[in-house]
Amino acid sequence: MKKIIFCLSAFFVVFSATAQMKVNFSYDSPLRKLQIAESAINHLYVDSVDEKKLVEDAIRGMLEKLDPHSSYLNPDEVKSMNEPLQGNFDGIGVQFNMVDDTLLVIQPVAKGPSEKVGIMAGDRIVSVNDTAIAGVKMSKEEIMKRLRGPRGTKVDLGIVRRGIDDKLTFTVKRDKIPVKSLDAVYMIRPQVGYIRIGNFGATTYDEFMEGIHSLRKKGMKDLILDLQDNGGGYLQAAVQIANEFLPKNDLIVYTEGRRVSRMDYTAQGNGELTEGRVFVLVNEFTASAAEIVTGAIQDQDRGIVIGRRTFGKGLVQRPLDLPDGSMIRLTIAHYYTPSGRCIQKPYKKGDLDDYAMDIDKRYKHGELTNSDSIHFADSLKFYTLRKQRVVYGGGGIMPDEFVPLDTLKYTKFHRQLVAKGIVIDKNLKYIDNNRKTLHRDYPDFDTFKNNFEVPQQLIDDVLKEGEKQKITPKDDEEYQQTLPYLKNQLKALVARDLFDMSEYFAIINQTSDVVNKALELLEEK
């Protein structure tokens, strides 16, 4: 026992001397206390410990006690987070899905490395560098790891193609693969464009303007901007897009924190969308940068916000890169909409579970289905800058036109079919079996949209698989209610696989209450 105490005391002396050479802190410094604790555990704890994990856990523990959005990410998590925001990653360039433990190519990326060597939609990738990946219960993450690699490196892919007996081999040279942040761009009505933004990344503004220019060529005058389910991203991308809608010197957003001075972001006066009607679609998963755009358009009375109260993330994080590639994302400021609203929803420090359950609480309290269930204190009342309309802060952005969540539209039967992957799986098999015929019969989307009807056989296949997995409608009424929405979903999925995501949303939006509300308002002069 005396030996252990002596070792510990000697260690503290050595540690103290070394530490004070590097950092000038007092004897009772919190930093010194933390370093002593970490080193003591690492050197003296009864069992071996992973020092790296010990430090990571300590960092996570500190950040979790601050707010819900300050966080620590290890190098792999940083890479996964950055890829969709940076707009590219290194890989072979295919959209794929798993069917019966086999990777099925949905579409090769246009002008990407796989398309260049001749890989086609419908191909099955069964091996990577002579290692089988089909029928071996390999995880999707492990397959992705084998397919991806540094730009310029080569990978040999074993391909099984319908109609060809022998396995084909293609050598693909990996390259930068673009990741789009716009989900859809199309004309939803004559003179009305529709753009859906999935997140705000490094390439979002350029993609958005490219989409605007293409819609203008088709006669667009008014715009539906869909930010539903958009979790946010880069503040600068949000500012750039909001700038397009507002006249010179209009405030877009400002940020301010304890150690961060107020910074205003204002419109430059060079926007291309300062005329024409604008409708912004939001829901309970619209957050962060998406709320900045929404708040700017609403507060400046530039457009109408439609949908349900947004998530309520009004905190600004600064990324702090660490030497090993990991990152701390530290909240340094609040952001405020032009009227002065901070729309950050309330939270208890250190209680991440309570924060994460907020959407569930809204549902249980009826806020997603009835606007009368949403209450704001008078202290949170603000006014828009041109028309002096009342708006509220302190918990997301309340839309100008509330559209309730229709909890009866999608039956329990339908939700179970989707959750079990049955709808996606049967659709992929249908496409795989009929790809050539579908391309021949529907050479363009207009022909498909007007003439394609979901075959009864596809619906029967979905229902039969549901029965196998003990998923059946409770009665004929539930079946009849499910059928139209199931058909629309299947048609949208076929459109996605034959064409792209814009065509998917062109079909799926036909049954969207939020989109249809915007179209209804557009018809009102």
N, C-alpha and C positions, 0 to 999 in steps of 0.2 A: 504494500500500500504506500509506504514512504517513497519507494522507488518511482511509483507512478506520479505521486505529487511532485517529486523532484523533477521528473521529466517534463511535466506540464509547466512548472515554474520556469525551468530553463528555456523551454520552447517560447514562452511568452516574452522572455527577455530578448532572445534572438529575433523573434518576430517583431517586437517593438522597435528594435534598433533598425532592422531592415526597412520596415514600413515608414519610419520617420525620415529615412534618407530619400524616399521617393515622394512622400506627401507630408506637408507641414500641417499636422493637425494636433489638437490638444489631447491630453491624456484620456479624457472622457468623451472623445469624439465618437458619434454614432458609427461613422465609417470604420474606425479602429475596432469598435465592438463587433461589427459585422465580420470583419476580416479575421479577428481572433476566433470567433465562433466557427467560421468555415474551416479554418486551418486546424482547429482543435478536433473537429469531427473527422476531417480527412486523415489526420495523423494518429489520433488516439482512440477513435471509436472501435468497439469490440469486433465488428465485422468490417470487411472491405466495403468501400463506398465508391461510387462513380462521381469523381470531383466535378466533372463537367455538368452532370445532371443536378448535383447539389447546388451549384451556382445558378443554373437555370431555374430550379424550383424556387430559390430565394428571390430571384428577379420576378418571377410570375407572382409569387406571394405578395411582394410589395405592390405590384401594379394592380392586382385584383382588389386591393383595399382602397384604390383611388376612385375610379369610375368605371362604367361598363365597357368603355372603348379604349382605354389604355391597355396595351397588351405586349407580350413578348412572343416573337416568332423565331423558331430555329431555322437554319439555312434552307431546309426543304420546304418549310411552311412559307418562307419569304419568296421562294421561287414559284410556288403554287399560287400565291397571292398576286405576284407581279405579272405573270404571263397574260392573263386577260386584260390587265390595265395597260401593259406596255404595247399590246397590239401584235405580238408575234412570239413564236417559240421555234426551236430547232426540231425538225422532224421530217416525216416522209410525205405528209400532206394528203391525208384521207379522212373523210367523215365515215365513221363505222359504228356498228352496234354488234352485240353478241347474240347469236342465234344458235341454240343447242351447243353451247361451249365452243363455238367457232366464230372467228372475227369475220363479219360480213361487211364489205365495203359498200356504203350507201352512195357516196360520191367521192371521186378524187377532187382535191382542190384545183380549181382552174389554173392552168399554167404552173402547177406545182410539180415537185420532183416525181411523184408517182404517176401522174398523168403523162408526163414527158416520156416515161419508159413504156407506157402502154397499159398500165393497170386501169381496170374499168369498173364501173358500178356493177355490183352483183358478184364480183370476185370474192373468193374466200382465202384469207391469208392463213395458211396452216402451219408455216414454219418460219422462223427468223434465225438466219445464220445456222441452219441445220438443226436447230432446236425446235421440237414440235410444240406448238402453242394451241393446237386444236384437240379437243377431246381429252385434255389432261387436267381439267379443273384448275387451270391457272387463273389467278385473279386478274381483273381488268387492269389494276395498277401495275402488276408485274409485266403484263403484255405491253402496256404503254412505256414502261421503263426500257424494254428491249427495242421498241420501235424508235424511240427518241434517242438523240445523241447530238454531239457537236456538229455544227454546220460544216459541210465538206467531207464528213466521214461517210462510208458506204455500208450498206446492209443488204444481204441477200434474202429475198422473200420467196417462199414457196407458195404458189398460187394454184387453187383449184377453180376451174372455170366451167360453167355449165356448157355442155355440148362437146367438151374436149376431155378425152379419157386420161391423158397423161398429165402429171403435175407440171406446171410451168414454173420457171425460175426467173425472177427479175432482180437486177442489181440496182438499187436506188441510192442516189447520192443525196444525203440529207441537206436541207436548206432551211432558210427562214420561212416559216409558215405564218401568214397573216391571221390574226384573230379579230374578227369583226365585233364591234360593240353595238352596231345597229342590227336589230333583229328583223326589221321589215321596213320597206319603202315602196309604196304603191299608191295609185289613184283610187281612192275608195268611192268617190262619186265624181261626176264631171265638175271640174274646177276645184275639187277638194282633195288635197294630198293627205297621206297618212304616213307618219314616221314613228317607229317604236325603237326607243333606245334601251338597250339591256344594261349598260353600265357606262360610267364616264371614265374613259381611259385616255392614253396619250394620243390615240388616233381618232377619237370620237368626233372632234370638231371637223376634221377634214372629211370624214365619212358623212357627217351630217350635211355639210355644204355640198358635197357631191350629190347627195340624195335630193337636196333642195333644188339644185340646178337641173337634175333629171326630171323632177316633177314640174318645174316651171316650163320645161319644153313640152310637157303634156297638157299645159293649160292651167296649172294650179294657181288659185288665187287665195284660198283659205287653207288652213292647216290644222289637222288633229295631231297633237304631239302626245304620244302614249308613253308615260313614265311608270305605268303599273309594274310592280315587282322589281323596280330598279333600285338596287341597294346603294347606289352612289359611286364614289370613286374620287377622281382628282377634282379639287375645287376649281383649278384653273380652267379645266374643260367645261365645267358648268358656267363659269363666268363668260367664256368665249361664246357659248351658245346663247345665253341670256342676252348678251350684247347685240345679237342679230335682231332682236325684237324691239329694242328700246332706243329712243332718241338720245342725242348727245347729252352727257352729264347726268343722266338718270342714274340713281344709285341702284346697284345690283345686289350687293351684300357688303357687310363690313364685319371684321373680326376684331376681338379684343380679349385680353386675358390679364392675369395678375402681373406677369412679367413681359407681356407682349402689348405694345402700344396699338391703339386703334388703327386699322388699315381699311380704307375705303376702296371698293372696286366699282367703278362707274362706267357707263356706256361711252364708247368712243365716237359715236355718231356715224359709223360706217356700216351699220347693219343693213341687211338685205330684206328683212322681214318686218319692217316698221309699219307696213300696211297689210290689210286683209285680216279676216277674223282668225283668232287662235283659240283652240280648246285644248287644255292640258288634262290628261287622264291620269288619275292617281288612285292608289289604294293603301291599305295598311302596311304594305311592304315597300312603299316608296320612301326612300331615306336619303339623308346626307346631301350629296351633291344634287340629287334629283329634287330635293326639297328646296335647294337654293334657287334653281331655275323656276320652280313652281311659285315660291314666295316672291321672287322678283316680278314675275308676270302678274301675279295677283295683286301685290301691293301697288304696282304702278298702273293698275287697271288696264293692262294691255290685253288680257284674255280672260276666259272663263275656265275655272278649275272644276272638274267633274269627277265624282267617284266617292271615296270614303277617306276619313281622316288618315293622314300619312303617319309614318312610323314615329317621328319626333326625335331625330338625331341632330342636335345643334352644337356638337362639340367638334373642334378641329384638332386633328392629330398631326404631330410632326414625326417623321421617321428618323430614327437615330441608328445608323448602321454600326454594327459591332465588327471587330476584326475577323471573326470566323465566318462572316456571312449572315449571321443572325441579325435581328433587328428589334429595337424597342419602338413601339408606336405610342408616343406620349401625348396626352391631351394638354394643349398649351393655351387654348382660347375657346371662347364661344363664338358662333357666328350669328349675326342678326340680319333679318330681312329689312328691306328699305324702310318699313314703318317703325322699325325698332324692336320687332318681335324676336325673342329667343325661343325657338320652338322645341328645345330639348325637353323631352318628357321627364318627369320626376324619377329619381332613383335613390336607393339607399346604398351608401358606400359599402362595398364588400358583399352586397347581396345580389349576386349575378343571377341566381335562380329567379328571384322576384322580378327582376328586369326582363328576363327572357320569357316570363309567363304573361307579359303585359297584353299581347295580342289575344291570348286565351281568355284573359280577364275581360277584355273588351267584348269578346264574343258572348261570354256568360252574362254580362251586364246588358246585352242587347244593343251595344253601340254599333255593331256592324250591320244590324238589320233595321234599326230605328234611330233616326237623327235626334229624336226627342230624348233619347237616353244619354246624349252627350252634353255635359255641362261644363262651362268655363266660369271661373270667378271673374267678377267685374274688374279686378286688378290686372287681369290679363287682356283687357280690351284695348285694341288699337284701331286705327283708321287708315284706309287706303289713301294714297297720296293725291289722287285726282278727283275721285268721286266721293271720298269720305265715307266709304262703306265700312261697316264694323267687321273686323277680323280679330282672331284671338291667338295669343302665344301660349307657351308653357306646355305644349304637348302635341306636336305635329301641326300640320296645316289642314284646317277644315275646308273642304271644297265649297264652292259657291252653289253647286248643284249636287246634292247628296243622292247617291244611287245605292240602295241597300244590297247587301249580299243575299242572293236568293238561295237559301239553304235547301229549298225543295226542288230546284232545277235538276241537280245531279243526284240521282237516287243512291241509296246505300248499295244497291246491286251494281250500279255503274262504277261507283268509287272503288268497290272491291275488285272489279274486273281490271281497273286501271292499276290499283295498288299492287296486284299480283303480277303485273307485267303482261297480262294476257292480251290486251288490246294491241300493245306495241309488237309483241311477238307474232301474232297472227297477221298483222299488217305487213311486217317485214317478209314473212313467208309468202304472202300473196304477191307482193311486189317482185320477189325473187322468181316466182313461178310465171309471172305474166309481164315481165319488164319489156320485152320486145313488142308484144302486142299492144301494151299501153302506149309506148312511144309512137307506134305506128298510128294508132287510133286517135291519139291526142298530141299532135305535134306542137301545139302551143297552149298556153294556160287558158286563154279565152275559150277555146274549144273544150278543154277539160272542165272548166267551171260551169259551162252551160249544158254540157251533155253527159258528163260522167255521173253514174249512179252506183252507189256501193252495191256490189252483187250480193244476193241473198246467201250464197255459199260462204262468203267471208263472214257475214253475221252469224251464220250457223256454226262456223268453225269457232268463233269466239264463245258462243253459248255452250257448245259441246265441251270445250276446254274448261269453261266455268263449272259445268256439272261435274267434271272429273275432279276438280278441286273443291267441290261442295259449295260452289257459289251460284245460287239461283235466286230469281226474284221471288218475293214472298207471295205475290199474286199477279194476276193478269194486268191489273191497274199499274203496278210498278213496272212491269215489262213494257207496257205501252208508253209509259212516261219516259222510260230509258231510251227507247228506240230512236227517236229523232236526234237526240243529242249524241248517241253512240254513232249513228250514221254520219253526222257532221264531223265528229272527231276522226273517224276512219277516213273520210274523204279528205280532210285536212292533212292527215298523215301521208296519204298517197300523193297528194300535191307536193308535200315537202320532199318526198323521195324522188319524184319525177322532175321537180323544178328546184325550188329553194324555200327558205324560210318566209320570204315575202308572200309567196303563194300560200304557204301554210296559214299565215295570219289572215290573208284575204278570205279564206274559208272559215276559219275558227271564229273570226270576229263577227260573223253573221249571227251568232247566238250570244254575243257579249252585250249585256245590259248597259255597261258603261259606254261602249262604243256606240251603241244604238241611241243612247241619250244624247251624245254629241251630234249625231246625224239628225236627230229630232230638232235640236236647237238650231242647227244650220238651216233647216227649212223655214225657221221663223225669221222673217225679214225685219 
